[in-house]
Amino acid sequence: MKFSANISTLFTEVPLIERFSLAAKAGFKSVEIQFPYEISKERIKQELEDNALTLNLINIPAGDTSKGELGIACLPGRENEFKQYVQRALDYANYLNVPMINCLSGKKPESITSQKAQITFLNNLAFAAKQLAQHQKTLLIEAINTHDIPSFFLHNTQHAVNLITQLDVHNIKLQYDCYHMQIMEGNLINTLTTNINHIGHIQIADVPKRSEPGSGEINFPNIFNALRILGYTDYIGLEYFPINGTQSGLAQVRSLLNLEGE
């Protein structure tokens, strides 16, 4: 298994720009960033080069996060804003050689019907997938649990797979987050096995605290073994919140994840 450090949730003891070097010292070869846009792409590229890292995943900007927004792709009337966000994400992804861009659906207001949100989401995904295909990038969609994020529109695996099947384009895949789907569905190995051809990326954190693998109820050795059998060779993103600091948490999971480094 290959693991990438999501430096939006790990090494948060220091500013984002300082987390690249810490990830490299911990033994990571690749990192993920949820929203890199507070830092210029030029500075990020320098950090990646200085620390021999790749950046394998970013998200499309999610709207006004200070107001609780977590994506706008399902919101009617904001299509032009979404298109601008796609271009901003592509600007970073092209400059930084990022192969995958994740699109968060956002939360559905009660004033919008599920059908209207679905149509809007599909149209926005079709636009984004077409734009990304021109640059050989993969568009990801992610289901997020509604216990942590009430009203999040895309919140189960089957809905995501149905969208991917309906769109029927080669460069849209599912980002499967074990934390979110353990809360919503459980049955992780069977779901991974059934949908592995639709899965483009996997992220992990344990339940219930979204903390280090091995700190909660998910049997990660069994998950990893199943992924080996399935032939999954891409990165698994560590998108968890350390219980007692990043370094302490990494010391606990080092053998599980076969990490080398300080």
C-alpha positions in Angstrom: 0.0 0.0 0.0 1.1 3.5 -0.8 0.0 6.3 1.5 -0.2 10.1 0.9 -0.4 12.6 3.7 -3.3 15.0 3.6 -1.6 18.1 4.9 -4.9 19.9 5.4 -5.5 17.6 8.4 -2.0 16.4 9.3 0.9 18.5 10.6 -1.6 21.3 11.5 0.7 22.3 14.4 2.5 24.5 11.8 1.3 26.7 8.9 0.4 24.9 5.7 3.5 26.0 3.8 5.7 24.3 6.5 3.9 21.0 6.3 5.5 19.7 3.1 8.9 19.3 4.7 7.4 17.6 7.8 5.6 15.1 5.5 8.8 14.3 3.6 10.7 13.8 6.9 7.9 11.4 8.0 8.6 9.2 5.0 5.8 10.4 2.6 6.5 10.7 -1.1 3.1 12.3 -1.9 0.7 14.7 -0.3 -2.9 15.9 -0.7 -4.3 19.3 0.0 -8.0 20.0 0.3 -7.9 23.6 -0.7 -4.4 24.9 -1.6 -5.5 28.3 -2.8 -4.3 30.3 0.2 -0.7 29.7 -1.1 0.5 30.7 -4.5 1.1 27.8 -6.8 4.7 29.0 -7.3 5.4 28.6 -3.6 3.8 25.2 -3.5 5.8 24.0 -6.5 9.0 25.1 -4.8 8.1 23.2 -1.6 7.2 20.1 -3.6 10.6 20.2 -5.5 12.6 21.0 -2.4 11.1 18.0 -0.6 10.9 15.5 -3.5 7.1 15.3 -3.1 4.2 14.9 -5.6 0.8 16.5 -5.0 -1.8 14.0 -6.1 -5.1 15.6 -5.1 -6.8 18.9 -4.6 -10.5 20.0 -4.3 -12.4 22.4 -6.5 -13.0 25.5 -4.3 -16.0 24.9 -2.1 -17.7 28.3 -1.9 -17.8 30.5 1.2 -16.5 28.1 3.8 -16.8 30.8 6.5 -20.6 30.5 6.0 -20.5 26.7 6.2 -20.5 26.0 2.5 -18.8 22.8 1.4 -19.2 22.8 -2.3 -21.7 24.5 -4.6 -22.0 21.9 -7.4 -25.6 21.0 -6.6 -26.8 24.6 -6.1 -28.9 26.1 -8.9 -28.1 29.6 -9.9 -24.4 29.3 -9.1 -23.3 27.5 -12.2 -21.1 30.4 -13.5 -19.3 30.6 -10.1 -18.8 26.8 -10.3 -17.2 27.1 -13.7 -14.8 29.7 -12.4 -13.9 27.4 -9.5 -13.2 24.6 -12.0 -10.8 26.8 -13.9 -9.0 27.9 -10.7 -8.5 24.3 -9.7 -7.3 23.4 -13.2 -4.8 26.3 -13.1 -3.3 24.9 -9.9 -3.5 21.3 -11.1 -1.8 22.0 -14.4 1.0 24.0 -12.8 1.6 21.5 -10.1 1.1 18.3 -12.1 -1.9 17.2 -9.9 -3.6 14.2 -11.6 -7.0 14.3 -9.7 -9.4 17.0 -8.7 -12.2 16.3 -6.3 -15.6 18.0 -6.6 -17.8 18.3 -3.5 -21.5 18.4 -4.2 -22.4 20.8 -1.4 -25.3 20.8 1.0 -28.9 20.9 -0.4 -31.0 23.6 1.0 -34.6 22.6 2.0 -35.8 25.2 -0.6 -34.4 23.1 -3.5 -35.9 19.8 -4.5 -33.7 16.7 -4.7 -34.5 16.5 -8.4 -33.3 20.1 -9.1 -30.2 19.5 -7.1 -29.5 16.3 -9.0 -29.9 18.0 -12.4 -27.7 20.9 -11.4 -25.0 18.5 -10.0 -25.0 16.4 -13.2 -24.7 19.4 -15.5 -21.9 20.8 -13.4 -20.1 17.4 -13.3 -20.4 17.1 -17.1 -18.9 20.5 -17.6 -16.0 19.8 -15.1 -15.3 16.4 -16.6 -15.0 17.8 -20.1 -12.7 20.6 -18.9 -10.5 18.2 -17.0 -10.4 15.7 -19.9 -8.7 18.3 -22.0 -5.8 18.3 -19.6 -5.8 14.5 -18.9 -7.1 15.0 -15.3 -9.5 12.8 -13.4 -12.6 14.3 -11.8 -13.5 12.7 -8.5 -16.8 12.9 -6.6 -17.0 12.1 -2.9 -19.9 10.9 -0.7 -19.8 12.5 2.8 -21.7 11.4 5.9 -24.7 13.5 7.0 -24.0 13.1 10.7 -21.0 15.4 10.4 -22.3 17.4 7.5 -26.2 17.5 7.7 -27.9 17.9 4.3 -24.8 17.0 2.3 -26.3 16.1 -1.1 -24.0 13.2 -2.1 -23.9 10.9 0.9 -23.8 7.2 -0.2 -21.8 5.1 -2.6 -24.7 3.9 -4.8 -25.8 7.4 -5.5 -22.2 8.3 -6.6 -21.9 5.3 -8.7 -25.3 6.0 -10.4 -24.1 9.5 -11.3 -20.8 8.2 -12.7 -22.7 5.6 -14.7 -25.2 8.1 -16.0 -22.6 10.6 -17.1 -20.6 7.8 -18.8 -17.4 9.7 -19.3 -14.0 8.1 -18.9 -12.4 10.5 -16.5 -14.9 10.7 -13.6 -14.3 8.4 -10.6 -15.4 7.9 -7.0 -13.3 9.1 -4.1 -14.1 6.5 -1.5 -13.6 7.7 2.0 -13.7 4.8 4.5 -14.5 7.1 7.4 -17.6 8.6 5.8 -18.9 5.4 4.4 -18.4 3.4 7.6 -20.7 5.9 9.3 -23.3 5.8 6.5 -23.1 2.2 5.3 -20.5 0.0 6.9 -19.8 -3.1 4.8 -16.6 -1.5 3.5 -14.9 -4.4 1.9 -17.9 -5.6 0.0 -18.6 -2.1 -1.2 -14.9 -1.6 -2.3 -15.0 -5.0 -4.1 -18.3 -4.3 -5.9 -17.3 -0.8 -7.0 -13.5 -1.0 -7.4 -13.7 -0.2 -11.2 -15.4 3.1 -10.4 -13.0 4.1 -7.6 -10.2 6.5 -8.4 -8.9 7.3 -4.9 -9.3 6.1 -1.4 -9.1 8.1 1.9 -9.0 6.7 5.4 -9.6 7.8 9.0 -11.0 5.7 11.8 -14.5 5.9 13.4 -15.8 7.5 15.5 -13.3 10.3 16.0 -12.0 10.6 12.4 -8.6 9.9 13.9 -5.6 7.6 13.3 -6.2 4.2 11.6 -6.3 1.7 14.4 -7.8 4.0 17.0 -11.4 3.0 16.4 -13.7 0.4 14.9 -12.4 -0.1 11.4 -10.3 -3.2 10.7 -7.7 -1.6 8.4 -5.4 -4.6 8.0 -8.4 -6.4 6.5 -9.2 -3.4 4.3 -5.6 -3.2 3.0 -5.5 -6.9 2.4 -8.7 -6.7 0.4 -7.3 -3.8 -1.7 -4.2 -5.9 -2.4 -6.3 -8.7 -3.7 -8.3 -6.3 -5.8 -5.1 -5.0 -7.3 -5.4 -1.4 -6.0 -2.0 0.2 -6.4 -2.7 3.9 -6.2 -2.2 6.1 -3.2 -4.4 5.9 -0.1 -4.9 9.3 1.5 -4.5 9.8 5.2 -7.2 12.4 5.9 -7.5 12.1 9.6 -7.3 14.4 12.6 -4.6 13.2 15.1 -5.7 12.7 18.6 -2.5 13.8 20.4 -0.6 15.6 17.6 0.6 14.4 14.2 4.0 12.9 15.2 2.5 11.0 18.1 -0.2 9.6 15.9 2.3 8.6 13.1 4.4 6.8 15.7 1.4 4.7 16.5 0.5 3.8 12.9 4.0 3.6 11.4 4.1 -0.2 11.5 0.5 -0.5 10.2 1.3 1.8 7.3 4.8 0.6 6.7 6.1 4.2 6.8 9.8 5.0 6.8 11.1 8.3 8.1 11.6 10.2 11.2 
